[in-house]
Amino acid sequence: MQLIDGKATAAKIKAEIAEEVKQIVANGGKRPHLAAILVGHDGGSETYVKNKVIACEACGFKSTLIRFEDDVTEEELLKKVADLNADNDVDGYIVQLPLPKHIDEQKIIMAIDYRKDVDGFHPVNVGRMSIGLPCFVSATPLGIMTLLQRYGIETSGKKCVVLGRSNIVGKPMAQLMLQKQYGDATVTVCHSHSATLKQECCEADIIIAAIGRPNFVTADMVKEGAVVIDVGTTRVPDVTRKSGFRLNGDIKFDEVAEKCSFITPVPGGVGPMTICSLMKNTLAAGKKEYYQ
């Protein structure tokens, strides 16, 4: 069994990006600028955005954090989105999800200029991705594809099971694994209502678990030599930790790891690659790689 080290891979990619940014600036080009809108004080979102700011520094990007309280109106948020769309200095930006209940998330996503949508959530980017056109690909699926490529894991012709059908991970992940230029695999998407879920997993060469249930995938669901990618990050209580919780993946790691050829840990697997992919998308936005 080989552990897939997302933290080390992400650090290497960020160093490569920093080197490229150095060259761009040295040649008189513009330093890429990423902005983030954070609403409220959700613990997970706070940590994630803080890590994005740190990653921007590591990559040599300019970064801006825009904060709003929980009671911000939808109108105020849409106004800020319009401002960022019009700001020529901002190459890409994200609106950190989830948003408070009184705000329509889809309405906010639709308002984002797709040419600056480095999260890859806008329907234009989702649509382009689904038919294989150049675009900003959702950060977590892109990070997983990068890990598979960097570790030389063969995906072409393999049977891949994606657990979960969210718009952010499950659906785009399945699309990428299906596409010839990315995974070129035979893909099955399973979810909580799938009648043959266990059987599908047992036949899979690659399992990508993004179902949001701690320890959901157990050893009896994994065949010998399978590649297992764990996207799950659920906070579970842990009195031994200073924070009072620990992050738990969707895979029952200790028992599943023994059967795998490759497996990602939680934390330190997919998580760092998600932020790293956001940096890759921001660099592409700065270079106007996909859209003029």
N, C-alpha and C positions, 0 to 999 in steps of 0.2 A: 504493500500500500504506500502510495506517495501522497503527501500532503500538498495541496495546491496553495501556495503562499501568496495571497492577494496583496498583503501589505508590502512585501518586498517587490512584487511585480509593479504595483502602483508607484512605488518610490522610484523605480528605474524609469518608468514612462514619464513621470513628472520631471525627472532630470533631463530626459531627452527633449521634452517640451521647452524647458527653461533654456536649453542650449539653442533651440530654434528661435525662441523669442529674442535671445541675445543677438543673434544674427540679424533678425528683422529690424530691431532697433538700431543696431550698428550701421545698417544700410539705409537708415533714414525712414524706416517704416513706423507704423503706429503700434504702440504697446496694446495688446488685447485687453479689453475692459469688460468684466463680468459684474453685473448688479444682481442683488437678491432682495426680494421683498419678504419680510417675516412678520406675520400677524400673530399677536398674542405671545404667550410664554410657555408653549408646550415643550416639555423637557427633551423629547426626542428631536423635535425640530430645531431647538436651540443648539443642541450638540451638533446636528448635521450641518447647520449653517455656519457654526464656528469652524468646523473642519473644512468647509468650503473656502472660508476666508484664509485659513492657514495654507490650503492647497494653492490658492491664487498667489500667495507670497512665494511659495516654493517654485511655481512656474514662471514667476516674473510678470504676472498680470497685475493690472490695476483692478481693485475691487471696491464696490460700494454696497453697504448694507442699509436698507431702508426699513425702519420699524414702524409698525402700527399696533395699537392696543386692540384687544378682542372686540371692542365696540365700534370699530371702524365700519362705516357704511359701505355698501356695495358701490355706490356712486363715487365715493372718495377713492376706493381701490381702483376702479375703472379709470379715474382721472390720472392716477399715478402710472397705470399701465400705458395710457395714451402719451404721457410725458416721456416715458422710457422709449416708446416706439419712435418718438420724434427726436430723441437725443442722439445726435450723430457720433458722440464720443462713446456711447454704450454699444458694444458689439453684440452682446447677448445678455439675457437676464432670465431669472427664474422667479416664480411665485411659489414659495414653499407651501406644500400641502401637508396635512389637511387644513382647510380654512374653517372659520366658525360657521355654525349651522345656518345663520341668516344670509350667508353669501353663497350664490350659485357658482360652484367651482367651474362648471363647464362654460359658463358665461365669461368668466375671467380668462380661461384658457383660450377661448375663441377670440378674445380681444387682443391677445398677444400677437405682435407681428411675427409671422412664421419664420421670417428671415433672422429673427433674434431669439427664437424659441429653442434654446440650447438644451432644454429638458426633453425635447422631442415629443411633446404632448399635443401640439396643435394638429387638427385633422389634415392639414396640408402635408405635414411631415409624416404623420401616420400613414396617409394614403400613398405618398411617394415611397415610403419604406416597404409597404405591402406589395408594390409592383417592381421593386428593385431599382428605383431611381435614387440618385444622390440626395441625401437629406440629413438632418439631425436625427440620429437614432436614440431612442429612449436609453438613458444612461445605464441602468442596471443590465438590461439585455446586451447592450454593447460591451459592458465590462465583462460579462460572462463569455461572450464570443472571443474577446481579447485573451482571456485566461486560457481558453481551450486552444487557441492558436499558439500562444507563447509556450504552452507546455507540450506542444506537438501532439495533441490528442486528436486522433482520427475521427471525423464525424461523418464523412461522405458514405452514404449507404447504410449507416448505422440506424438502429431503432432507438428513437429518443422519446421519452415520456416527459411532458411538462405537467406538473401538478399545480393547478391554479389557472384562472382565466381572467385575471385583472387586466385593465387597459394599460397599466404601467409596467407590468412584468410578464404575466402569463401569455397574453395574446401576441405582443411584439416578439417575445422569445420564441414562440412557436413559428412565427413568420420567418424569423432569421434562420432558425435551424432548418427550415424547409427550403429556403432559397439556395439556388445553385452556387452563387458567389460567396455565400456564408457557410451554412452548415451542410447543405446538400444531403440531409438526413430524411428518414421516414419518421414522421412526427404524429404522436397521439397526445391530445390534450385531455387530461382528466381533472375532475373537480369533485366536490363533496357529494354530488348526486350520481357519480359514475358507478354503475352497477359492477363493472369488472375492473375496478381500480387496482386491486391487489394483483390480479392476474396480469394486467398490462405492465405494472412495475416489474414483476418477476421476469418478464420477457425483454425488458429494456437494457440496451447497452449503455445508455446515458439517461440518468434521471435528474431533472431540474425541478427542485421542490420549492414552490412559492405559494404555499397554501395557507401560511400564517397560523399553523397549529404546532406548538412545541412537541418534539419527539414523535411526530406523526408517522414518519417512515421508519419502520423497524427492520431488523435483519431478515425476517421471513418474507420481506417484500423486495429484496435485492438479490440479484443473481451474482454468482462469483465473477469477479473481474470487472464489474460495472463501474462506470464513472458517475460519481454522485456530486451534484452541485447544490449547495444549501443556501437558499435566498432568505430563509426565515430569520427574523430578528425580533423575537417576542421577549419583553421584559418579564422575568419571573422572579418572585421573591427569593432572596438569599440573605439570611441573617449574618453569614460570615463576611459579607461584603460591606464596605463603608457606605456605599450608596443604598444598601438594603435590597438590591436586585442584581441579577446578572442577565446577560443576553443569551437566549436559547434559540437554537435553530429548529427547523422542521424535521431534521434527521436525528434519530437517536444515535448520536455519534459513536459512543464507545462500542456498541454492538455491531453497527453497520460498517465502521471503518475496517474491521478485520476482513470483510469480504470484498472490499473495493480495490480497484487498480489505482484510482485517483479519487480524492475527496477534498472538499473545501471545509475549513473549520469555521465556527462562529464563536467569537468575532475573528476578524483577520483574514476572511476569505473574500466573499463577494463585496462586502461593505466598502472597503477602500477602493475597489475597482469602480464602484458607482461614481464616487467623487472624481476619480481619475478620468472617467469617460466624459464627465461634465467639462473637465479641463480640455480634453481633446476636442469636444464640440465647440468650446469657446475659442480655441485656437483656429478652428476651421471657420468660425464666424468672423473672426478678426481678419482672416486671409480672404474672406468672401469666396470661400471654396465652393459652396453649393449655390448661393444666390448672390446676384450682383446688386 
